[in-house]
Amino acid sequence: MRRLICVVGLLLSLTACASELRLPPRPQLPYPAWYIGLAAPEHMEVWVETVDVLDQRGLAFFRVHGGVASYTGKVEGWHQGGGKSKPVNNVDLPDQIFLRWQSLVEPQAYKLRIHIPQWVRAEMVRPERVYCRGSKEWIEGYRFAVALGMAPGGIVKVWVGGPCLGFKEVGRFQAQVEPRGPYMNDKGLYYRAPNPAAQAWIDQHGIPYGSW
């Protein structure tokens, strides 16, 4: 009998704890997920270690994106958004984005915390009637993509945009050197050397610091 009373008491305690532990509600967005894109100037190769997000509910999500970025097709100056995109599922609109990457052509590791202004979140959920040239039809579109452009010297540009709508610039930011090095391992080991075509371009022209 004593054992039965203990078991019942334990079950009641677990039930009480479960009732107090409430999962956050799902994001109320007008689309299934928003996106993060990664980009870099042509030949200025990067390896993104991690993109972490603190959403507007105050919840943190780690490694929502990473890896190789797509390249813009020109070395100097920027394109206007886009990049290697990935959906960010079950995450509310971003309040802060934490970015850590390796600039392989320098080489150097950088880190940056990006505060996303309220006007960007408002833009991400504002419907806009737009004509799509590809499909040749009018649609109700959203700017549900945040693009991160990374360049040597720790320069980062951020845009918000969407299909058929184009991208709006959010800001230009200066990252900090990651003192612990790549992967924060204190060893100074980089992921890899730039590919031969990128290295040949850099050997001939150098890195155009100041153009981004």
Backbone as a printed PyTorch tensor [residue, N CA C, xyz], in Angstrom:
tensor([[[  0.8360,  -1.2080,   0.0000],
         [  0.0000,   0.0000,   0.0000],
         [  0.8710,   1.2580,   0.0000]],

        [[  1.9390,   1.2390,   0.8350],
         [  2.8080,   2.4010,   0.8840],
         [  3.4270,   2.6680,  -0.4810]],

        [[  3.8370,   1.5520,  -1.2060],
         [  4.4360,   1.7130,  -2.5260],
         [  3.4200,   2.3220,  -3.4920]],

        [[  2.1490,   1.8950,  -3.4070],
         [  1.1000,   2.4180,  -4.2760],
         [  0.9040,   3.9110,  -4.0240]],

        [[  0.9140,   4.3220,  -2.7620],
         [  0.7450,   5.7420,  -2.4310],
         [  1.9010,   6.5600,  -3.0110]],

        [[  3.1270,   6.0130,  -2.9380],
         [  4.2920,   6.7200,  -3.4880],
         [  4.1810,   6.8860,  -4.9920]],

        [[  3.7310,   5.8100,  -5.6700],
         [  3.5850,   5.8720,  -7.1360],
         [  2.5410,   6.9010,  -7.5290]],

        [[  1.3980,   6.9070,  -6.8310],
         [  0.3400,   7.8730,  -7.1290],
         [  0.8440,   9.2950,  -6.8850]],

        [[  1.5820,   9.4840,  -5.7880],
         [  2.1230,  10.8120,  -5.5020],
         [  3.0900,  11.2760,  -6.5800]],

        [[  3.9280,  10.3420,  -7.0820],
         [  4.8760,  10.6950,  -8.1400],
         [  4.1430,  11.0840,  -9.4100]],

        [[  3.1120,  10.3360,  -9.7670],
         [  2.3460,  10.6480, -10.9770],
         [  1.6770,  12.0110, -10.8640]],

        [[  1.1380,  12.3320,  -9.6950],
         [  0.5070,  13.6310,  -9.5020],
         [  1.5290,  14.7510,  -9.6280]],

        [[  2.7490,  14.5200,  -9.1130],
         [  3.8000,  15.5360,  -9.2090],
         [  4.2040,  15.7720, -10.6600]],

        [[  4.3460,  14.6750, -11.4260],
         [  4.7200,  14.8000, -12.8320],
         [  3.6360,  15.5090, -13.6240]],

        [[  2.3760,  15.2110, -13.3000],
         [  1.2610,  15.8710, -13.9810],
         [  1.2720,  17.3640, -13.7090]],

        [[  1.5500,  17.7440, -12.4580],
         [  1.6020,  19.1600, -12.1020],
         [  2.7330,  19.8560, -12.8310]],

        [[  3.9050,  19.1870, -12.9350],
         [  5.0400,  19.7880, -13.6400],
         [  4.7280,  19.9560, -15.1160]],

        [[  4.0580,  18.9340, -15.7140],
         [  3.7340,  19.0080, -17.1370],
         [  2.7530,  20.1350, -17.4190]],

        [[  1.8190,  20.3780, -16.4830],
         [  0.8460,  21.4520, -16.6880],
         [  1.5070,  22.8230, -16.6080]],

        [[  2.5990,  22.9280, -15.8070],
         [  3.2950,  24.1940, -15.6930],
         [  4.2260,  24.4440, -16.8740]],

        [[  4.7270,  23.3510, -17.5010],
         [  5.6330,  23.4810, -18.6320],
         [  4.8040,  23.6230, -19.9040]],

        [[  4.7040,  24.8280, -20.3920],
         [  3.8940,  25.0850, -21.5780],
         [  4.7930,  25.4070, -22.7560]],

        [[  4.5700,  24.7180, -23.8470],
         [  5.3330,  24.9930, -25.0480],
         [  4.8650,  26.3090, -25.6560]],

        [[  5.7700,  27.0750, -26.2560],
         [  5.3610,  28.3410, -26.8760],
         [  4.4430,  28.0830, -28.0610]],

        [[  3.5270,  29.0050, -28.3360],
         [  2.6340,  28.8250, -29.4850],
         [  3.4170,  28.8780, -30.7850]],

        [[  2.8900,  28.2440, -31.8020],
         [  3.5200,  28.2840, -33.1180],
         [  3.4670,  29.7050, -33.6660]],

        [[  4.4850,  30.0980, -34.4130],
         [  4.4740,  31.4410, -34.9990],
         [  3.2580,  31.6420, -35.8990]],

        [[  2.6500,  32.8010, -35.8050],
         [  1.4900,  33.1290, -36.6290],
         [  1.9710,  33.9650, -37.8190]],

        [[  2.4330,  33.2720, -38.8510],
         [  2.9610,  33.9170, -40.0350],
         [  2.0620,  33.6160, -41.2370]],

        [[  2.0470,  34.4980, -42.2220],
         [  1.2010,  34.2710, -43.3990],
         [  1.8310,  33.3160, -44.4110]],

        [[  2.8860,  32.5980, -44.0160],
         [  3.5390,  31.6260, -44.8870],
         [  4.1540,  30.5510, -43.9910]],

        [[  4.4920,  29.3800, -44.5410],
         [  4.9650,  28.2720, -43.7000],
         [  6.2710,  28.5460, -42.9790]],

        [[  7.1950,  29.2900, -43.5960],
         [  8.5000,  29.5490, -42.9860],
         [  9.1100,  30.7730, -43.6360]],

        [[  9.9870,  31.4650, -42.8930],
         [ 10.7980,  32.5030, -43.5100],
         [ 12.1650,  31.9100, -43.8250]],

        [[ 12.9640,  32.6360, -44.6010],
         [ 14.1990,  32.0850, -45.1420],
         [ 15.4050,  32.9490, -44.7590]],

        [[ 16.5740,  32.2920, -44.6840],
         [ 17.8510,  32.9860, -44.5600],
         [ 18.7060,  32.6040, -45.7620]],

        [[ 19.2970,  33.6140, -46.4190],
         [ 20.1870,  33.3830, -47.5440],
         [ 21.6090,  33.8010, -47.2050]],

        [[ 22.5810,  33.0750, -47.7580],
         [ 23.9960,  33.3470, -47.5180],
         [ 24.6760,  33.6410, -48.8530]],

        [[ 25.4290,  34.7450, -48.9080],
         [ 26.0780,  35.1360, -50.1580],
         [ 27.4320,  35.7600, -49.8790]],

        [[ 28.2800,  35.7970, -50.9100],
         [ 29.5970,  36.4310, -50.8380],
         [ 29.9750,  36.8910, -52.2310]],

        [[ 30.8600,  37.8910, -52.3430],
         [ 31.3270,  38.3110, -53.6670],
         [ 32.0700,  37.1790, -54.3880]],

        [[ 32.0560,  37.2340, -55.7020],
         [ 32.7490,  36.2320, -56.5130],
         [ 34.2160,  36.1090, -56.0790]],

        [[ 34.6940,  34.8790, -55.9370],
         [ 36.0680,  34.5290, -55.5540],
         [ 36.3860,  34.8050, -54.0840]],

        [[ 35.5400,  35.5350, -53.3660],
         [ 35.8200,  35.8350, -51.9550],
         [ 35.1760,  34.7660, -51.0780]],

        [[ 35.7380,  33.5780, -51.1120],
         [ 35.0810,  32.4030, -50.5610],
         [ 34.9290,  32.4590, -49.0420]],

        [[ 33.7910,  31.9740, -48.5700],
         [ 33.5290,  31.9110, -47.1370],
         [ 32.9930,  30.5290, -46.7730]],

        [[ 33.1600,  30.2010, -45.5170],
         [ 32.5290,  29.0180, -44.9280],
         [ 31.7910,  29.4960, -43.6840]],

        [[ 30.4830,  29.3240, -43.6770],
         [ 29.6580,  29.7930, -42.5610],
         [ 29.5730,  28.6900, -41.5180]],

        [[ 30.0990,  28.9800, -40.3390],
         [ 30.0810,  27.9890, -39.2640],
         [ 28.6830,  27.8340, -38.6960]],

        [[ 28.0130,  28.9550, -38.4330],
         [ 26.6640,  28.8620, -37.8680],
         [ 25.9130,  30.1680, -38.0450]],

        [[ 24.6110,  30.0490, -38.2260],
         [ 23.6730,  31.1640, -38.1100],
         [ 22.6880,  30.7930, -37.0170]],

        [[ 22.6600,  31.5820, -35.9500],
         [ 21.7330,  31.3660, -34.8340],
         [ 20.7260,  32.5100, -34.8130]],

        [[ 19.5370,  32.2340, -34.3100],
         [ 18.4550,  33.2260, -34.3230],
         [ 17.8220,  33.3390, -32.9410]],

        [[ 17.6270,  34.5630, -32.4960],
         [ 16.7640,  34.8630, -31.3520],
         [ 15.5100,  35.4880, -31.9440]],

        [[ 14.3670,  34.8010, -31.8080],
         [ 13.1710,  35.3150, -32.4730],
         [ 12.4450,  36.3350, -31.5920]],

        [[ 11.3770,  36.9170, -32.1180],
         [ 10.7010,  38.0010, -31.4110],
         [  9.9490,  37.5350, -30.1770]],

        [[  9.8570,  36.2240, -29.9590],
         [  9.3000,  35.6950, -28.7170],
         [ 10.3650,  35.5720, -27.6300]],

        [[ 11.6370,  35.7910, -28.0170],
         [ 12.7340,  35.6260, -27.0750],
         [ 13.2750,  34.2080, -27.0290]],

        [[ 12.9200,  33.3670, -28.0130],
         [ 13.4000,  31.9910, -28.0560],
         [ 14.6280,  31.9040, -28.9530]],

        [[ 15.6220,  31.1050, -28.5320],
         [ 16.8710,  30.9610, -29.2630],
         [ 16.8710,  29.6690, -30.0780]],

        [[ 17.3730,  29.7590, -31.3010],
         [ 17.4710,  28.6120, -32.1900],
         [ 18.8860,  28.6070, -32.7820]],

        [[ 19.5590,  27.4680, -32.6470],
         [ 20.9650,  27.3880, -33.0090],
         [ 21.1560,  26.6160, -34.3100]],

        [[ 22.1450,  27.0790, -35.0870],
         [ 22.5410,  26.4280, -36.3360],
         [ 21.3650,  26.2330, -37.2880]],

        [[ 20.6490,  27.2960, -37.5320],
         [ 19.5340,  27.2230, -38.4740],
         [ 20.0360,  27.2320, -39.9200]],

        [[ 21.2860,  27.6240, -40.1400],
         [ 21.8810,  27.6180, -41.4770],
         [ 23.3920,  27.6070, -41.3260]],

        [[ 24.0920,  27.2820, -42.4130],
         [ 25.5400,  27.2740, -42.4030],
         [ 26.0680,  26.6290, -43.6650]],

        [[ 27.4010,  26.5380, -43.7500],
         [ 28.0290,  25.9050, -44.8950],
         [ 28.5090,  26.9120, -45.9250]],

        [[ 28.5200,  26.4800, -47.1830],
         [ 29.0220,  27.2940, -48.2850],
         [ 27.9690,  28.3270, -48.6770]],

        [[ 28.4180,  29.5460, -48.9320],
         [ 27.5290,  30.5890, -49.4450],
         [ 27.5130,  30.5280, -50.9660]],

        [[ 26.5000,  31.1530, -51.5620],
         [ 26.5180,  31.3170, -53.0150],
         [ 27.2550,  32.6030, -53.3550]],

        [[ 27.6930,  32.7250, -54.6020],
         [ 28.5440,  33.8480, -54.9870],
         [ 27.8300,  34.7350, -56.0000]],

        [[ 28.1200,  36.0260, -55.9230],
         [ 27.2850,  37.0250, -56.5750],
         [ 27.5360,  37.2060, -58.0650]],

        [[ 28.6470,  36.6970, -58.5770],
         [ 28.9480,  36.8620, -59.9850],
         [ 29.8600,  38.0360, -60.2840]],

        [[ 30.1230,  38.8760, -59.2940],
         [ 31.0960,  39.9630, -59.4560],
         [ 31.8710,  40.1150, -58.1610]],

        [[ 33.1080,  40.5900, -58.2870],
         [ 33.9850,  40.6660, -57.1200],
         [ 33.7340,  41.9510, -56.3270]],

        [[ 33.7880,  43.0790, -57.0000],
         [ 33.6300,  44.3570, -56.3140],
         [ 32.1590,  44.7480, -56.2380]],

        [[ 31.7850,  45.3170, -55.0990],
         [ 30.3970,  45.7460, -54.9290],
         [ 29.4790,  44.5720, -54.6160]],

        [[ 28.2150,  44.9080, -54.3840],
         [ 27.2470,  43.8990, -53.9660],
         [ 26.1540,  43.7180, -55.0010]],

        [[ 25.5850,  42.5300, -54.9980],
         [ 24.3020,  42.3060, -55.6720],
         [ 23.2220,  42.8750, -54.7580]],

        [[ 21.9890,  42.5570, -54.9840],
         [ 20.8940,  43.0950, -54.1710],
         [ 20.1080,  41.9760, -53.4990]],

        [[ 20.7540,  41.2690, -52.5910],
         [ 20.0500,  40.2450, -51.8240],
         [ 20.1990,  38.8620, -52.4330]],

        [[ 19.3700,  37.9380, -51.9640],
         [ 19.4270,  36.5650, -52.4450],
         [ 20.4760,  35.7610, -51.7080]],

        [[ 20.9760,  34.7010, -52.3540],
         [ 21.9730,  33.8430, -51.7380],
         [ 21.4570,  32.4300, -51.5430]],

        [[ 22.3200,  31.5740, -51.0340],
         [ 21.9560,  30.1890, -50.7580],
         [ 20.9540,  30.1690, -49.6080]],

        [[ 19.6970,  29.8890, -49.9260],
         [ 18.6120,  30.0610, -48.9540],
         [ 18.1980,  28.7510, -48.3150]],

        [[ 17.7040,  28.8920, -47.0850],
         [ 17.1990,  27.7490, -46.3370],
         [ 16.0000,  28.1980, -45.5140]],

        [[ 14.9110,  27.4120, -45.5020],
         [ 13.7640,  27.7960, -44.6720],
         [ 14.0690,  27.6570, -43.1920]],

        [[ 13.5390,  28.5790, -42.4110],
         [ 13.6810,  28.5490, -40.9570],
         [ 12.3060,  28.1940, -40.4020]],

        [[ 12.1000,  26.9160, -40.1260],
         [ 10.7820,  26.4100, -39.7590],
         [ 10.5050,  26.5520, -38.2680]],

        [[  9.2400,  26.8220, -37.9370],
         [  8.7730,  26.9000, -36.5480],
         [  9.5500,  27.9210, -35.7190]],

        [[ 10.0470,  28.9620, -36.3800],
         [ 10.7540,  30.0530, -35.7080],
         [ 10.0380,  31.3430, -36.0670]],

        [[  9.7600,  32.1600, -35.0550],
         [  9.0860,  33.4340, -35.3170],
         [ 10.0680,  34.3980, -35.9820]],

        [[  9.5700,  35.5500, -36.3680],
         [ 10.4040,  36.5260, -37.0620],
         [ 11.6050,  36.9120, -36.2080]],

        [[ 12.7370,  37.2000, -36.8430],
         [ 13.9800,  37.3960, -36.0880],
         [ 14.0500,  38.7280, -35.3560]],

        [[ 14.5240,  38.6830, -34.1240],
         [ 14.8730,  39.8830, -33.3770],
         [ 16.3800,  40.1310, -33.4630]],

        [[ 17.1560,  39.0380, -33.3800],
         [ 18.6040,  39.1240, -33.5240],
         [ 19.0980,  37.9030, -34.3000]],

        [[ 20.1240,  38.1190, -35.1030],
         [ 20.7690,  37.0320, -35.8340],
         [ 22.2450,  37.0270, -35.4460]],

        [[ 22.7440,  35.8490, -35.0850],
         [ 24.1460,  35.6820, -34.7080],
         [ 24.8440,  34.9010, -35.8260]],

        [[ 25.9020,  35.4850, -36.3500],
         [ 26.5890,  34.9280, -37.5130],
         [ 28.0630,  34.7070, -37.1740]],

        [[ 28.5660,  33.5200, -37.5060],
         [ 29.9990,  33.2460, -37.3400],
         [ 30.4790,  32.5280, -38.5870]],

        [[ 31.5590,  33.0580, -39.1970],
         [ 32.0160,  32.4790, -40.4510],
         [ 33.5180,  32.6420, -40.6160]],

        [[ 34.0550,  31.9150, -41.6140],
         [ 35.4630,  31.9890, -41.9670],
         [ 35.5990,  32.6390, -43.3410]],

        [[ 36.3970,  33.6870, -43.4190],
         [ 36.7760,  34.2690, -44.6980],
         [ 38.0030,  33.5120, -45.1770]],

        [[ 37.8230,  32.5960, -46.1150],
         [ 38.8840,  31.6640, -46.4860],
         [ 40.0270,  32.3390, -47.2330]],

        [[ 39.7530,  33.4780, -47.8590],
         [ 40.7810,  34.1060, -48.6850],
         [ 41.7590,  34.9430, -47.8600]],

        [[ 41.4490,  35.2200, -46.5890],
         [ 42.3690,  36.0710, -45.8160],
         [ 43.4980,  35.2830, -45.1360]],

        [[ 43.3460,  34.2260, -44.4250],
         [ 42.1050,  33.7160, -43.8430],
         [ 41.8730,  34.3350, -42.4690]],

        [[ 40.5760,  34.3940, -42.0840],
         [ 40.2010,  34.9810, -40.8050],
         [ 38.8140,  34.4940, -40.4190]],

        [[ 38.5920,  34.3780, -39.1180],
         [ 37.2760,  34.0100, -38.6010],
         [ 36.6160,  35.2460, -38.0050]],

        [[ 35.3100,  35.4080, -38.2590],
         [ 34.5620,  36.5780, -37.8000],
         [ 33.2860,  36.1540, -37.0830]],

        [[ 32.7900,  37.0750, -36.2600],
         [ 31.5070,  36.8690, -35.6000],
         [ 30.7680,  38.1960, -35.5500]],

        [[ 29.4330,  38.1200, -35.5550],
         [ 28.6220,  39.3350, -35.5750],
         [ 27.2430,  39.0460, -35.0070]],

        [[ 26.7500,  39.9740, -34.1970],
         [ 25.3530,  39.9560, -33.7500],
         [ 24.6310,  41.0800, -34.4760]],

        [[ 23.5580,  40.7240, -35.1630],
         [ 22.7960,  41.6820, -35.9650],
         [ 21.4290,  41.8940, -35.3310]],

        [[ 21.1590,  43.1210, -34.9380],
         [ 19.8350,  43.4610, -34.4300],
         [ 18.9240,  43.7710, -35.6130]],

        [[ 17.7970,  43.0920, -35.6820],
         [ 16.8390,  43.2860, -36.7800],
         [ 15.8010,  44.3230, -36.3430]],

        [[ 15.7110,  45.4590, -37.0320],
         [ 14.7600,  46.5030, -36.6260],
         [ 13.3050,  46.0490, -36.8080]],

        [[ 12.4100,  46.7150, -36.0860],
         [ 10.9980,  46.3860, -36.1650],
         [ 10.4500,  46.6010, -37.5670]],

        [[ 10.9580,  47.6070, -38.2880],
         [ 10.4250,  47.8560, -39.6250],
         [ 10.6620,  46.6710, -40.5580]],

        [[ 11.7340,  45.9030, -40.2980],
         [ 12.0100,  44.7280, -41.1220],
         [ 10.9590,  43.6490, -40.8590]],

        [[ 10.6350,  43.4020, -39.5900],
         [  9.6120,  42.3990, -39.2740],
         [  8.2580,  42.8230, -39.8350]],

        [[  7.9630,  44.1280, -39.7670],
         [  6.7040,  44.6060, -40.3520],
         [  6.6960,  44.3790, -41.8620]],

        [[  7.8420,  44.5940, -42.4910],
         [  7.9560,  44.3890, -43.9370],
         [  7.7710,  42.9190, -44.3030]],

        [[  8.2140,  42.0180, -43.4200],
         [  8.1580,  40.5880, -43.7080],
         [  6.7430,  40.0320, -43.6920]],

        [[  5.8180,  40.7080, -43.0580],
         [  4.4370,  40.2060, -42.9970],
         [  3.4540,  41.1230, -43.7300]],

        [[  3.9790,  42.1010, -44.4490],
         [  3.1030,  43.0140, -45.1970],
         [  2.8860,  42.4780, -46.6000]],

        [[  1.6420,  42.1320, -46.9600],
         [  1.3950,  41.6360, -48.3150],
         [  1.5190,  42.7560, -49.3380]],

        [[  1.9800,  42.3940, -50.5140],
         [  2.1400,  43.3840, -51.5790],
         [  1.7420,  42.7510, -52.9100]],

        [[  0.8850,  43.4240, -53.6090],
         [  0.4540,  42.9700, -54.9300],
         [  1.5640,  43.2490, -55.9360]],

        [[  2.0240,  42.2080, -56.6350],
         [  3.1590,  42.3740, -57.5280],
         [  2.9860,  41.4840, -58.7530]],

        [[  3.5250,  41.9540, -59.8670],
         [  3.4800,  41.1760, -61.1100],
         [  4.7770,  40.3930, -61.2670]],

        [[  4.6790,  39.0760, -61.4090],
         [  5.8410,  38.2150, -61.5880],
         [  6.0900,  38.0020, -63.0760]],

        [[  7.2510,  38.4230, -63.5250],
         [  7.5620,  38.2680, -64.9450],
         [  7.7380,  36.8070, -65.3290]],

        [[  8.2720,  36.0030, -64.3950],
         [  8.4950,  34.5970, -64.7100],
         [  7.2110,  33.8520, -64.9910]],

        [[  6.2560,  33.9780, -64.0770],
         [  4.9690,  33.2820, -64.2360],
         [  3.9470,  34.0970, -65.0170]],

        [[  4.2740,  35.3760, -65.2550],
         [  3.3980,  36.2890, -65.9970],
         [  2.0120,  36.3700, -65.3620]],

        [[  2.0140,  36.5970, -64.0560],
         [  0.7500,  36.7360, -63.3500],
         [  0.9400,  37.6270, -62.1240]],

        [[ -0.1640,  38.1820, -61.6480],
         [ -0.1520,  38.9890, -60.4380],
         [ -0.3120,  38.0820, -59.2310]],

        [[  0.4980,  38.3380, -58.1900],
         [  0.4090,  37.5450, -56.9670],
         [  0.4020,  38.4760, -55.7650]],

        [[  0.0230,  37.9320, -54.6170],
         [  0.1870,  38.6300, -53.3410],
         [  1.4630,  38.1020, -52.7050]],

        [[  2.5120,  38.8940, -52.7320],
         [  3.8120,  38.4410, -52.2820],
         [  4.2130,  38.9970, -50.9320]],

        [[  5.2270,  38.3650, -50.3440],
         [  5.7870,  38.7940, -49.0590],
         [  7.3130,  38.8120, -49.1590]],

        [[  7.9120,  39.7020, -48.4200],
         [  9.3660,  39.7080, -48.2780],
         [  9.7330,  38.8250, -47.0790]],

        [[  9.7810,  37.5300, -47.3160],
         [  9.9980,  36.5870, -46.2160],
         [ 11.4310,  36.0500, -46.1640]],

        [[ 12.3520,  36.6740, -46.8790],
         [ 13.7360,  36.2020, -46.8980],
         [ 14.6810,  37.2680, -46.3530]],

        [[ 15.5800,  36.8510, -45.4640],
         [ 16.6450,  37.7080, -44.9620],
         [ 17.9490,  37.2100, -45.5660]],

        [[ 18.6400,  38.0640, -46.3180],
         [ 19.8830,  37.6820, -46.9820],
         [ 21.0700,  38.2990, -46.2540]],

        [[ 22.1060,  37.4820, -46.0440],
         [ 23.3290,  37.9130, -45.3710],
         [ 24.4790,  37.8240, -46.3640]],

        [[ 25.0960,  38.9690, -46.6790],
         [ 26.2460,  38.9940, -47.5620],
         [ 27.5140,  39.2210, -46.7750]],

        [[ 28.5230,  38.3600, -46.9670],
         [ 29.7730,  38.4190, -46.1940],
         [ 30.9500,  38.6790, -47.1150]],

        [[ 31.8320,  39.5970, -46.7280],
         [ 32.9940,  39.9480, -47.5380],
         [ 34.2390,  40.0270, -46.6580]],

        [[ 35.4360,  39.9400, -47.2580],
         [ 36.6740,  40.0620, -46.4800],
         [ 36.7230,  41.3580, -45.6850]],

        [[ 37.4200,  41.2910, -44.5740],
         [ 37.4660,  42.4260, -43.6680],
         [ 36.3350,  42.4210, -42.6600]],

        [[ 35.4950,  41.3640, -42.7050],
         [ 34.3790,  41.2670, -41.7630],
         [ 33.1960,  42.1440, -42.1160]],

        [[ 33.0440,  42.5020, -43.3900],
         [ 31.9180,  43.3250, -43.8100],
         [ 30.7000,  42.4410, -44.0680]],

        [[ 29.5660,  42.8480, -43.5280],
         [ 28.3140,  42.1190, -43.7230],
         [ 27.2390,  43.1010, -44.1690]],

        [[ 26.5140,  42.7350, -45.2180],
         [ 25.3290,  43.4800, -45.6170],
         [ 24.1130,  42.5930, -45.4660]],

        [[ 22.9970,  43.2140, -45.0700],
         [ 21.7670,  42.4800, -44.8220],
         [ 20.6520,  43.0990, -45.6600]],

        [[ 19.8650,  42.2220, -46.2840],
         [ 18.7040,  42.6450, -47.0610],
         [ 17.4860,  41.8360, -46.6270]],

        [[ 16.2970,  42.3730, -46.9130],
         [ 15.0560,  41.6340, -46.7360],
         [ 14.2900,  41.7080, -48.0550]],

        [[ 13.7610,  40.5830, -48.4910],
         [ 13.0820,  40.5790, -49.7790],
         [ 12.3250,  39.2950, -50.0150]],

        [[ 11.8660,  39.1360, -51.2380],
         [ 11.1000,  37.9570, -51.6010],
         [ 10.9500,  37.8500, -53.1010]],

        [[ 10.4300,  36.7000, -53.5740],
         [ 10.2600,  36.4860, -55.0010],
         [  9.3940,  37.5730, -55.6410]],

        [[  9.8630,  38.0900, -56.7610],
         [  9.1460,  39.0900, -57.5650],
         [  9.0930,  40.4720, -56.9170]],

        [[  9.4810,  40.5950, -55.6510],
         [  9.3960,  41.8770, -54.9440],
         [ 10.7270,  42.6050, -54.8720]],

        [[ 11.8180,  41.8980, -55.0570],
         [ 13.1230,  42.5140, -54.8830],
         [ 13.5020,  42.6060, -53.4140]],

        [[ 14.6970,  43.1500, -53.1640],
         [ 15.2340,  43.2260, -51.8070],
         [ 15.4760,  44.6700, -51.3930]],

        [[ 15.2530,  44.9320, -50.1070],
         [ 15.5410,  46.2270, -49.5120],
         [ 16.7200,  46.0680, -48.5550]],

        [[ 17.6220,  47.0360, -48.5820],
         [ 18.7890,  46.9560, -47.7040],
         [ 18.4040,  47.2660, -46.2600]],

        [[ 18.8520,  46.4080, -45.3400],
         [ 18.6290,  46.6010, -43.9070],
         [ 19.7850,  47.3840, -43.2940]],

        [[ 21.0050,  47.0490, -43.7000],
         [ 22.1500,  47.7570, -43.1520],
         [ 23.4630,  47.1110, -43.5240]],

        [[ 24.5310,  47.8420, -43.2580],
         [ 25.8980,  47.3600, -43.4640],
         [ 26.5690,  47.3110, -42.0950]],

        [[ 27.2500,  46.2010, -41.8010],
         [ 27.7620,  45.9690, -40.4580],
         [ 29.2360,  45.5580, -40.5100]],

        [[ 29.9340,  45.8660, -39.4260],
         [ 31.3250,  45.4720, -39.2810],
         [ 31.4190,  44.3880, -38.2180]],

        [[ 31.8580,  43.2050, -38.6120],
         [ 31.9990,  42.0910, -37.6810],
         [ 33.2890,  42.2100, -36.8830]],

        [[ 33.3600,  41.4580, -35.8120],
         [ 34.5670,  41.3620, -34.9950],
         [ 35.3440,  40.1120, -35.3700]],

        [[ 36.6460,  40.1830, -35.2400],
         [ 37.4650,  38.9910, -35.3940],
         [ 37.1560,  38.0410, -34.2430]],

        [[ 36.9490,  36.7740, -34.5700],
         [ 36.7290,  35.7590, -33.5410],
         [ 38.0830,  35.4090, -32.9180]],

        [[ 38.3500,  35.8210, -31.6530],
         [ 39.6820,  35.6280, -31.0630],
         [ 40.0690,  34.1710, -30.8880]],

        [[ 39.0940,  33.2900, -30.8190],
         [ 39.4100,  31.8790, -30.6330],
         [ 39.6310,  31.1470, -31.9560]],

        [[ 39.4320,  31.8610, -33.0600],
         [ 39.6980,  31.2660, -34.3670],
         [ 38.5490,  30.4220, -34.8800]],

        [[ 38.7740,  29.7270, -35.9810],
         [ 37.7250,  28.8970, -36.5860],
         [ 37.1860,  27.8730, -35.6070]],

        [[ 35.8670,  27.7410, -35.6150],
         [ 35.1690,  26.8000, -34.7360],
         [ 35.4950,  27.0350, -33.2660]],

        [[ 36.0490,  28.2180, -32.9590],
         [ 36.3950,  28.5800, -31.5850],
         [ 37.2450,  27.5050, -30.9190]],

        [[ 38.2200,  26.9630, -31.6850],
         [ 39.0160,  25.8530, -31.1590],
         [ 40.3980,  26.2750, -30.6650]],

        [[ 40.6970,  27.6040, -30.7360],
         [ 41.9750,  28.1300, -30.2420],
         [ 43.1980,  27.5670, -30.9680]],

        [[ 43.0100,  26.9530, -32.1330],
         [ 44.1270,  26.3350, -32.8450],
         [ 44.4890,  27.0730, -34.1300]],

        [[ 43.6190,  27.9730, -34.5870],
         [ 43.9060,  28.7110, -35.8040],
         [ 43.8220,  27.8900, -37.0650]],

        [[ 43.1210,  26.7730, -37.0350],
         [ 43.0020,  25.8940, -38.2010],
         [ 41.7650,  26.2790, -39.0060]],

        [[ 41.9380,  26.4820, -40.2930],
         [ 40.8230,  26.8710, -41.1560],
         [ 40.2990,  25.6630, -41.9180]],

        [[ 39.0840,  25.8130, -42.3800],
         [ 38.3950,  24.6770, -42.9950],
         [ 39.1330,  24.1720, -44.2250]],

        [[ 39.4870,  25.0870, -45.1300],
         [ 40.2180,  24.6990, -46.3300],
         [ 40.7700,  25.9490, -47.0020]],

        [[ 41.6360,  25.7420, -47.9690],
         [ 42.1480,  26.8520, -48.7780],
         [ 41.1150,  27.2120, -49.8520]],

        [[ 41.1520,  28.4290, -50.3960],
         [ 40.2570,  28.7760, -51.5030],
         [ 40.4890,  27.8460, -52.6910]],

        [[ 39.4670,  27.7020, -53.5350],
         [ 39.6400,  26.8540, -54.7170],
         [ 40.6540,  27.4970, -55.6680]],

        [[ 41.2360,  26.7330, -56.5740],
         [ 42.3100,  27.2550, -57.4300],
         [ 41.9200,  28.4910, -58.2400]],

        [[ 40.6890,  28.5340, -58.7440],
         [ 40.2780,  29.6970, -59.5380],
         [ 40.2320,  30.9520, -58.6800]],

        [[ 39.7140,  30.8370, -57.4560],
         [ 39.6580,  31.9850, -56.5550],
         [ 41.0580,  32.4310, -56.1610]],

        [[ 41.9180,  31.4700, -55.8610],
         [ 43.2740,  31.8130, -55.4530],
         [ 44.0430,  32.4780, -56.5920]],

        [[ 43.8310,  31.9910, -57.8260],
         [ 44.5070,  32.5940, -58.9810],
         [ 44.0490,  34.0320, -59.1820]],

        [[ 42.7550,  34.2890, -59.0010],
         [ 42.2440,  35.6580, -59.1610],
         [ 42.8590,  36.5690, -58.0990]],

        [[ 42.9120,  36.0960, -56.8810],
         [ 43.4580,  36.8980, -55.7840],
         [ 44.9540,  37.1440, -55.9810]],

        [[ 45.6880,  36.1270, -56.4540],
         [ 47.1170,  36.2970, -56.7020],
         [ 47.3630,  37.3880, -57.7390]],

        [[ 46.4530,  37.5220, -58.7010],
         [ 46.6360,  38.4970, -59.7690],
         [ 46.1280,  39.8890, -59.3860]],

        [[ 44.9850,  39.9370, -58.6750],
         [ 44.3210,  41.2100, -58.4300],
         [ 44.3500,  41.6590, -56.9710]],

        [[ 44.5590,  40.7440, -56.0530],
         [ 44.4820,  41.0760, -54.6440],
         [ 43.0320,  41.0980, -54.1700]],

        [[ 42.8470,  41.4140, -52.9000],
         [ 41.4990,  41.4880, -52.3090],
         [ 41.0590,  42.9430, -52.3210]],

        [[ 39.9590,  43.2670, -52.9710],
         [ 39.5470,  44.6850, -53.0970],
         [ 38.8460,  45.2070, -51.8460]],

        [[ 39.5830,  45.2970, -50.7530],
         [ 39.0280,  45.8680, -49.5260],
         [ 38.4980,  47.2850, -49.8300]],

        [[ 37.4260,  47.6390, -49.1890],
         [ 36.8550,  48.9560, -49.3840],
         [ 35.7910,  49.0230, -50.4550]],

        [[ 35.6500,  47.9500, -51.2450],
         [ 34.6460,  47.9630, -52.3190],
         [ 33.2910,  47.4430, -51.8580]],

        [[ 33.2330,  46.9710, -50.6030],
         [ 31.9790,  46.4050, -50.1160],
         [ 31.3410,  47.2550, -49.0310]]])
